[in-house]
Amino acid sequence: MGKDKNPRRVADNEAMAKLRMLRTSPQKLNLVAALIRGKKVEKALNDLTFSKKRIAVDVKKCLQSAIANAENNHNLDVDELVVAEAYVGKNLVMKRGRPRARGRFGRIQKPFSEITIKVRQIEEQA
């Protein structure tokens, strides 16, 4: 008489990976996420490898984690995977400050963000 198994958050032909507390603004991270949306995972990995954006290294790690989840946990074929979704969310903002002229205080905000990547297996058309 245990609890029922939790339903899956993704479909049977999908796998997901989430990376939290990335030290960049969501706006900058979304530029890199837009770079890989809808592409085959092999092409997306190549694009991230040769991207000049600093945060592309962390996004690549998240994509590799999603691919590993698909292969090991859901028995999906790696060669047929496509980046179905890559979306960005806000996280905490560190508030820092700097003294300014005439006794004022300049606020400096250091935002964090998170990225979620879903990969989906698509059957190749012959």
N, C-alpha and C positions, 0 to 999 in steps of 0.2 A: 504494500500500500504506500508506495512512494509517490513523489510528485511526477507529473507528466513531463516528458522531455520538452525543453524550450523549442519553439519553432525557429527555423533558420531565418536570419535577417536578410539573406540574399536568395536568389533563385537557385535551382539545382545546377545550372550551367554557369554560375558566377562564383567569384571569390573576392574578398575585400581585405584591404589593409588600411590602417589609420595611423597617422603620425601626429603626435601632439607636441605642443610647446616648442614650435620652431621659431627661432629668434629672427623674424622678419615680419614686415607688415603683410596683411592679407592681400593688399593690392599688388604688391610685388610677387607674392607667391602665386597669385592667380594668373599672372603672365606666363609663368612656367607651366602651370597646370593646363592652360589653353594650348600650349605647345604640343601636348601629348594626347589630348582628347580625341577619341575616335580612331586612333592609329593602331596598327598591329604592334604587339609588345616589342618585337625585335626592332622595329623602326623607332619606336618611342625611346627605347634604351639607348640607341645610337644618338638620337637627338639630344637626350639629356647628357650623354657622355661628352659631347662636343659643344654644349652650350656654355656661354661665357658667364652666365648668371651664377652667383655664389651658391644660392639655395638649390640649384639643380642637382647637386651632389646628394642632398637629403631626400629630394623627391625621387631620385633614382633608387635610393635604398628602400623607400616605401613601395615603389613599383616592383622591385625585386622580391620584396616580402609578399606582395599580393600574388606574384607569379608562383612563389614557393608554396603559398597557401593553396592555390588552385591545384598544384601538382600533388602535394603530399596529403592535404586534408580532403580534397573533393575529387581526386582522380580525374582531372581534366587534362587534355592534351595541350602542351605548352605551345606547339607550333600553330595552333588555331585560336590563340587568345588575342582579344582586342581590348583596348582600354575603353570600357563602356562609359564610365563616369570618372571624373576627377574634379572634386569640388573642394572649396576652401572655406574655412570658418575662422571667426575671431577667437582669440583666447585672452589671457589677462594682459593688462598694460601696466608696465612699471612706470611709476611717476618719479621723475628726477627733476632737479632744478639747477639753476645757475643764477648767481647774483647779477643784476643789471644796474644800470645807472639810476641815480636818485632814489636808492633804497628799494627798488622794485625787484621782483623775482621772476625770472623767465622759466616757464614750465617746459620741460623736455619729456616727451612721452616715448617710451620704448615698447612698441607693441609685439605681442607674440601671436602666432596663428597655428592652425592645424589643417592637415590635408587628408582627404579620404579618397582612395583609389579603388574602383571596382573594375575587375577584368571579367570578360565574358567569353565563353567558347562559342565560336561561330563555325558552322560546317562550311568548308570550302566548296564553291561551285565549280564543277568540272567542265 
